Amino acid sequence: MSISRKIFWIDDDGRRKRTADDIGADFVNVNEEDLGETVDGLLKRPQPSLIILDHILDKTAGTNPFFKKGSTIAEALKEKWSTCPVVGITNADLDTIDLRTQRAYDELFAFSHFREYIETIGAIRRGFATIARFRARGPKDLLSLLKPPGDEIDRLMLALPEDLKNSFRDPSVASNLYTWVEKLVARPGFLYDSLWAATLTGLNEKGFEKVVALFDKAIYKGVFSVSDNPRWWSSRLTEIVYKRSPPESGEMSWHVGRKLPGIKDEHYSCCYKCKEEYPEIVAYLDAESDERRPMHLRCTNLDPRFKRELYFEDMRMMLG
Amino acid sequence: MPELTFTVDSALLSELGEKLVETAHIALVELVKNAYDADATQTTVKIIPNPVLEPHIAQNRSGLKVVGMRAGPEIHVIDNGSGMTFSDVEKYWMRIATTHKQDVKVSPRYGRPRTGEKGIGRFSCRRLGTELRLITTAAVNRHFEQTEVLFEWLKFKPGKEISKVTCTGERKRLNHATPGTTLIIRGSPLDEWRKQGYDFLKRQLAVLTANRGRKRLHFEEDPGFRVSLEAPGFNEEITDLRESLLKAGWGDLNLQVKAGGIVTCTLNAMHIKEKTITHPQRFPALASVSAKIGIMPTYSRDEMRKTDVISKTSLQEIVDDWGGVYIRYKGFRVYPYGEPGNDWLNIDRDRGLRKTALAPILQPFAARLRGVNPQRALLSLLSSKSYIGDVEIGERAASSFEPKASREGFVGEAGIGQLREVVRFAIDWSTIYREYTRGLALKEAAQEARKELEIQLGEDVESKEVVSTALRVVETEVRNLATRLPTTERQQVLRSLRTATEAIAKHDAANREELRHLQLVASTSTLLLIFSHEVKSLLSWFEQVRISLDRVQGRVNKSESDRLADVISEFGETKERLLQLLSMTSLISVNRKAEADRLALHPRLKRAIRCFELITTSYRIDINIDEVSESLKVGPILEAELFSVLLNLLSNAIKSVIAAGGERKVMIAAEQRGSHAVINIRDTGVGLKERHYEAVFNPFLSDPEDLLYRGLDSRLNPEDEYIVGTGSGLGLSIVREILSYRGGSVHFVKPSKGWKADIEVVLP
């Protein structure tokens, strides 16, 4: 099947056309239009590289309640264009949309933050196109798309979800792989964000910024990676920091990280709870908060909101 | 040494019957339990009043002979259990308290945990009448053996050994028969059956009928247990007691998916009678699916429609052992749906996540019902076990579901996903009504109390006059009684009466005034939600403008590009501030979490201060929080409550420093003192005289010396009036209420040098 480079933006709010133009998408205005017919017409065209879909389509001409939700249209589009990513956008609170509906899309974004997601949308588009061209001969081939450090492949294989292990040739593989990469990015374990990376190297985020260039080789550059919200392979971070300053007996990465060039006292990390140095982990402030700080393991306990997962860090929260 | 042998006297039978089985109702329950333990799936109980009243000599409870009427009803207990062989009857039937049941803890065929533990159920027969006809059929080596025995209990006379009494019986070998046992009991000397006892029987049997089937390891699949009950004496014929059970709780839901996929839900429930809703979407793949679900809150009797079928205790037992919604596929149960620990409807998951908001599809409906908050209605969702019933997947829908060979679930998620959606829709819809009726019930109770008062007084009483009228009645009655007392005591009583009635009257007046204000405040919350929606649209527009500017920025020269970058950044900052305020309004007005927790204070304090950023910047107010420990946690308290406390106290401090003029400083300190966190908010504002330290916590008395609002009038920019300049007069009283509920307190303390006011909050 031929895949065009086009992006379709299906929406019943004509005001969004300008944004569609800004990101180079073809705007399909379904306001007072018959959605079924419009979608039918679209499906006769070559498969686009990405579809952006408004979640609430209540200003179309039809009365059929099936065609009032982007999620229903997403299912129909996926049936024909199984390798095309579908991104939903909405002005509604995401937590009022149930998970099953959310899963109809490859990603669902709040439109009020659309600018922040433009790069991610680009990464989704590129990632799906890469996977569509890629002929995986086995699950290990799939992992190569992540460009992982060689010594992480075995652990990644163990952590790879069953559906990806068994259905690596299925048309849904891109969607499933995107979901899994999202998890790798969201939950520290294989990959660390800047706060975890800084804490691992004994620095605060300002300190880590000073030496971030040293860790270029640890940056995740695999499929669906984005540059404005980078992640680092945790094993690579340790490897680089130890290579630059070999540890003495009993020293950990957060000790030797402080010996990196240009690092001063003000760049050292300290535990948010006890104010002492060398925090080992990042933890939430409490079970209601989404704010995280570096802390000692001993200054935290398990956060009840998260389950423990093999190969991933425990999610913890400040004691007290 | 001589050997002694002992015999059992026939009197023991009546002793056991009378003493161990206290009432006729308990006796009959024991007999049905025996049927249950014999793996019966259906049992019929008949209580037929005896139309012939014959004079009869009987013994009363004290053992005295009395002349009574042979008036007790004839009892039939007919089950389709495994029955007994001739040898079973011979060996076990008359053996008192045989260890048979104690040795075998579960029934042989379905592995049911035994219910009649003591092995005395059969002697209940003796308790129920003077004559028993036992007809029992059991399978024996590919044929059936039927045993019929007539027990004439009067033959078992005191002084006569049991082994010396013979009973006539018959043993038959049959090629075709249905196993089971029939007990026909006649000749009860007294009619002990009253409504109370009959209801007791129904409640006990209802517990047994809650068994709607289960698979137990190493046993055949248990299809469940049904009881039909005929009791013409009570004008009752219940073909299926389980049906009555499901209709006995707060409500029962019926769901039907018609051809074409139209989903109709009907709810019969307390206070609302019958209500119907149709799902706005169609589910053609589910056509012919139906469900019957009983909604069984266990918290109180007030939410039970038929207390003759369930009691608080029996319902708890039913919910614990048999709660949950099962799925049946063409009549066969599919596991593990509805099994303990299985949450296929995601009910317990949502409760665990403290999900309070309804799905958008139900929100417009909920918003129409008075007193129901669509964002909080799910707080009334019960645990998955409190929904008891079955979902039937009929023939037409069967093609959308493919059960696994083991009948352990379905292949794929498609069918079950849709099924979950419609059943949850029905349950969530019923939850909205439950939330609605709770408010309704309180109102009804108040109305009833008012009507009773009207009857007693013989005059109309307005709703708002109920408390004062009731007080007048109490006052008059006490005064009348007091006239009989000696003078000193009478004066004492009248003094106490005056003090008490005045206190109640004043408190009532204050409450009504507070309620009036709260109603006004609450009415603005709808506007706030509309406004929030508008702000969200505005934020989306901000985002669009920024994206367009980003695009333009790349096409213009550097100086223009820099200017555009500043504009984009300003847009970004404004958007962030609005987003923060928006998230705060939804946090306060739409409380998502129902459970209090320990919360870090520092980040919340920073967030609350940011809400006043515009005003603190333009009036150069310095808010210092250096003395707030970053690691300090407070509570358990709801996040919304903590913000409410902080925003109210900060707002007061900010207003005060603006009103005072001069140095505008607010300093917040917080530390752990023993088991409590102590927060001090000090300011350089107008101050408060010590004599008003307590009074300001009374509603509408926040500015006793009129210093605050007079100062604000002269110093506050009228444009800023809406931010801090006006007050409901309820802020401090709300703060005190919240803290007191959470085991804390709030009071003013004498400020140290340099400060004009210091309010101290103590929290666990």
Interface residues (C-beta under 8 A of the other chain):
Chain A: R15 R16 R18 T19 D22 I23 P65 F66 N91 A92 D93 D95 T96 I97 D98 R100 F111 S112 H113 F114 R115 I118 Y272 K273 C274 L285 D286 A287 E288 S289 E291 C299 M318 G320
Chain B: P280 Q281 R282 A357 A359 P360 G417 E421 K536 S537 L539 S540 W541 F542 E543 Q544 R546 I547 S548 D550 R551 K575 L579 S586 R592 K593 D597 R598 L599 A600 P603 E630 S631 L632 K633 E639
